[in-house]
């Protein structure tokens, strides 16, 4: 059997011999299928582009901004440096307490369990050597600060009463001259990103490189179109649907090339995305998803009061399901083409049944993938809400968790419905193309 999978990308819809041609020959039926798919997808793509132009942000979102939380005071500077030593310090009697948003104090008397240390830091670019940066107890309890670590801190020495005004005597003011801000993560994150790109390219070769480029273009659509349009009060459903559809057009063709199987997968993806949008719109309204589940929602509501947070949730439901939806549709399309190649004599009904057997296995594994991915991302939240004295049903339906529950359900329903739709389209295309050269009995 010819390697139809490897040749299913990197050529035009009416390209010469490749996976699709090796499967069926190239005749009038193939041309008719290509024309039919082109007649559907080209107008749809042009309509999406026109909709994006109509919804394109005016630029007024640039007037919205938040003050730098680490640079608002005059004389305060943010610096990065390397930890050269770690010295223990007295936590104080209240170092182990934590006040919840509701005003409750928990963890009282836990100071002995917290690690209270000062990090001696040499700032980058010179300046004050041996800056003593107190590490917050909760940070020390979660992650040990060691020699060689990179951290960010605020320099308060230029403020009234700081070291600079006290004749260079540290500690004269009775307060810390440096405040811990965060760890410096540039090197490890960049290293992981480069390793990710290297592994993808080495294993998937040119297709992996194209997938990475497509991912970059997808984020360009997200940050240059969708986010600004939402900030300016654009209709969330249409911004999400148009943006996500264009992302899928870019990602699928960049990663898998122009071929009948990719075009089939794209058509199934767009239908699945439309079904997901309908479910997301209904679920957001019916489940009363206000979008006020975390502190960032309150910040957004204060800086951009015209933005409906429930609309942000709706758009987020669409974006959240893109990756898995892309996965299931391209897998189903490729599976049908491979099954047709292995058994050209199979009828359309038999081919659909075989494709759905693969699809059912994919459904089972993908549903788990969605649920566990969201559960892992929300694990701290799950742990906190589990401590409340209430039933499991009340916990899952609470304002803190219901958005995650609806996100899982909407995404799962959308991808499950996309599988039979994509399988049916792929079967119809594969059998229509084969009709020009039927297999001899």
N, C-alpha and C positions, 0 to 999 in steps of 0.2 A: 504493500500500500504506500502511496506517495505521502510525503510529509506535508499534508495540507495545512496543518496548524502553523508551521513556520512560514508558509507563504501567504498567510492570510492578512498581511499588513504591508505597508510600504508601497502600495500602488494605487492607482486611481480606481474609481468605480467601474470603469470599462477598460482596465489595464489588460495587458497581454497575459500569457500563461502564468498561472500562480496557483494558489490553493483552490480558489473558487473555480478557475477554469479547468484545473486538473480534475476537479470533482465532476464537472458537468459538460465540458466542452464550451466553445464560445460561439453562439449562434443567435438567431432572432429572439429566442425566449430570454436569453440573458440580457440582451439589449433592451427588451421590453421591461424587464424587471428593473434594470438600472434606470430607465426613463421614469418608471412609475415611482421608485423611491426618491429620485431626484426631484420629481414634480411635487412630492410631499415635503421633503426636508428643506429644499432651497427656499420656498416661500415661508416655511416656518422659521427658518434661521433669519431671513430678511425681516420678518415680522418681529422677531425677538430683538434684533438690532434696532429697528425703528422704535420699539417700545422702550429700549434702554435710552435712546436719544431723547425720547419724550420725558422719561423719568429722570434724566441726568440732573444731578444737583446743580443749583445755580452758583454755589460758592459761598452762600451765606453761612454755611456751617463753620467756616474758618473764623467767624467772629466769636464762636463758642470756644472757651478755653478754661482750663482749671489752673490755678496757681501752682507752681512747683512746691510740693509740701516740704521740701528740704532747703529751699532757698528764699523763703518769704521774708526772713528777717535780715536787715542790713548788717553786714559784717559776718554773717554765717556762711561758711564755705563747705562744700562737700568734697571729700578726697578719698582716694583709694590707696591702700598700702598693704604691706606684707607683715604678718605677725612674726615677731622675733622672740617673744617670750610670753608665757602665760602665768599669771600670779593669782593665787586665791585671795578673796576679800570677804569681808563680813556682809552677809546677806541682809542683815537687819531683821527686826521682829516680824515685819509684814511682807517679807520678800516672797513668801510662798502662797499668798492669797491672790485670788482672781475674781474680779467683779464681772458678772454676766450682764448682758444688755438689760435684763429685767431688774437689776439692782442687787441680786443675790450674791453673797460672798461665799466662794467655795475654796477648798484646799487650804483652809486656815491651819497653821501649824505645820505646813509642809515644807518649811524652809530648809530643814535638814536634808530633804530629798533633792533639792535643787542645787545645781552647781553654780556658784557665784565666783566669777573670776574677772580679772582685768587682763585685756590683751595689750601687750606692748607692741606698738605698730610703728614701722618706719614708712612714712608717706612716700608715694611715688614723686619723683621730681625734686627730692630734697625737702628742705624746710625743717620743721621740728622733728628731730629724731627721738625715738622712744616715747611717742604719744601714748598716754595711758587711756585706753578706751574700755569703760565698764561694759561687760557683756550682760545683757538682760538675763535674769534667772531662767525665764521660760525658754530662751534660746539655748542656754547652756544645758538645760534639761533635755532638750530635743537633739542637739548636735554638739559634740565636743569641739571646742575651738583649740586648734593645735598650732605649733610653730610651723610656719610655711604657708598657713592659710591666707587667703586674700579677702579682705573685708573693706566695706565702705563705712565712713564715719563723718560726722559733722564736726567742724572745728569752730568752737565758740570762744576761742581765746581773745578775739578782737571785740567781743561784746563788753559793755561796761561791767567792771568787776572781774573780768577774765584775766588770764595770766599776762596777756600783753599789757594791760593797764596796771597790773600789780607789780611791775618791775621784773617780770619774768619768773616770779615765784609761783610754781604750780601749786594749786590747791588753796591759794590765799583767799579766793572768793568763797570757799566752803562748798562749792558745787563742782561737778565734773566739767572739765574743759572740753571734753570730747564725748560725743554721743554715738553709740553703735546704730548703724542704719541697716546694713544687710551684708551678705557675703558677695564677693565679686565672682561671677560665674562665667565670664567671657571665654576663658580658655577651655574649660571642659565642654561647654555647650558647642562652641565652634568645632572642637575635636570630634564630638559626637555627630555633628552635622556633616562634616567631611567624611567620617567613617560610613555614615548612612549612604551618602552619595556614592562613595567608592564601592560599597557592597552591592548596591542596586545596579550600578553600571557593570561591575564584574560578572554578576549573575545574569542579569537581563540584557546586558550589552546595549545596543542602540535603542531597543525598546525601553529599557530602564532610563536611559538618558532623556529620551523624549517624554517619558512619564514625569521626570523631575521638572523639565521645562514646562510641561503642561500644568504641573502643580503651581509653579511660579506665576503663570498667567492666570490661574484660577484665583490665587490670592490677590492678584492685581485687580480683578473684577470685584472681589470682596471688599478691598480697602479703598479703591478709587471710585467705585460706583455704589455698592450696597450700603456700606456704613455711612458715607456722607448723605445719601438719599434718605436714609432712615433718620439721621440727625435733623434733617430739614423738614421732617414730618411727612415724607412720602408715604403712599399707601403700602403698608408692610406686605400684604399678600402679593401684590403685583411686583413690588421690588424684589421680594424673595423668589417668586416664581420665575421672573425674567432673568434675574441674576444667576440663579441655580441652573436654569436651562442652558444659558450661555456657557456656564462653567462646564457642564457636561459635554457640550459640543466641542469645546476646546480640549478637555481632558481625554475624551475617548479617541478623537482623531489624532491627537498628539501621541498618545501612548500606543495605539494599536494600528495607526495608519488608515488610509482610505481603502476600504474593502466592503464587500457586501455584508460580511458577518458583522463588521463594526457598525455599519449603517443600520443593520437590523437591531443590534444592541442599543444604538442611540434612540431609535424609534420606540423600543420598549421602555427605555429609561425615561424618555419624555412623557410617555403615557403614565408610567409609575409615579413620576414626579407630580403630574397633574392630579392623580388620585390622592397622593400624599398631601397636596395643598388643600384639597377639599376637606380631607379628614382633619388637617391641622386647623383650618379655619373654624370648623365645627367644634373640635375638641377644645380649642382655646376659649371659645365663647361658652360652651356648655359646662365646662369644668371651672369656669370663673378664674382663669389664670391671670392674675393681676400683674405678675412680673416683679412683685415687691419681695422677693425671697432672700435678697442679700443686700449688703451695704452699698454695693456698686449701683444697684437700682435706685437707691435714694439719692446718690450722687448725681446720676444721670437725670433724675426727675428735677433736681434743683438747678442744674446747669442748662437743661433743655426741656422746659416745662411743656412745650408743645408736642413732645414725643409721647405717644401712648405706649407704655411699657408692655401692655398685653400684645401689642403689635410686634414688639421686639421678640417676645416669646414665640409668636407665630412664625416669624421669619427664622428664628433659631431652630424651630422644629424642622423646617425644610433643609437648612444647611446641615443639620446633624445627621440626616439620613443619606447625604450625597454619596459618601464613600462606599457604604454597604450596597446601596442601590446600583452604583456603577459596577461593583463586584459581581452581583448576582446576574445582571443582564448580560454582561460580556461573557460570563461563564456559561450561561444557558445558550447563548448564540453559538459560541464555539463548540459546545457539546453537541448541538444539533448538526452542525456541519461535519463534525468528526463521525457521528453516528451514521449520517448519510454516506460519507465516504467509505465507512466500513461495511455497510450493507445497502448498496444502491437499490436493491430490489424491494426494500421495505416500503410499505404504503405510507401515506401521510398520517393515517391513524396510528400505525405502529411506530412511526418515527416520533410522533407527539407523545405517545405513551412512554417510549424509552427516554425521551428528554425529560419528562415529568418525573420519572423515577430518580433521575439525577437531581432534578430540582427539589424533590421532597427531602432528600438528604441535605441539600444545600440550605433549605429552609430551616431544618432542625438546628444545624450548626450555626447559621447566621443569627437566628433568634437568640441563641445563647450568647453569641458575640456581642450583640447590641446590649443585652441586659447586663452582662458582666462588665462591659466597657463603661456604661453609665454608673453602675454600682461602684466600680473602682474609683472613678473620678469623684463620686460623691461620698466616699467612705467616711471621711471625718464628720460630714453632716449626718450620715446614717448612725454613727456611733453616738453623737450628741443627742439626737432625737430619740434614740433607743433608751436613753436614761430617764426620759420623762415617764411619769406614772400614768400611762394610758395604753389602750389596746393597740394591737398591731394594725387593725383597720383604721383607727383614728390617726395613727402615726403615718401610714401611707397616704392618707387623704389630707394630711395637714398642709398648710401653705408652704412649709419648708420642702416637702418631698413630692407633692402632687405634680409639679412641673416635670420632674424626672420620670414619674410613672407615666404621664401622658406622652412624654417624648419617646419612651420605650414602646408604648402601645401604637402610637401613630407611625413611627418608623418601621415597626415590625409588620403592621398591616400593609403599608405601602410596598415594602419589598416582597411580601408574600404574594400580593396581587400582581406585581410586576413579573413574577416568574412564569405563570401560565401565559400571560400576554406576550412576553418576549419569546417564549417557546413556540407559541402559535404563529407569530410573525416569521420566525426563523424557519419553521417547517414549510410555511406557504412559499417563502422565497426560495428555499432549497429545492422544493419539488417543482416549482414553476420554472426555474432555471434548468433543471434536469429534463424537462419535457421535450426540449429540442433534440436530445440524444438519448432516448429511452434505452434501458439495459436490455440486451437480447435475452430471450428465454433460454 
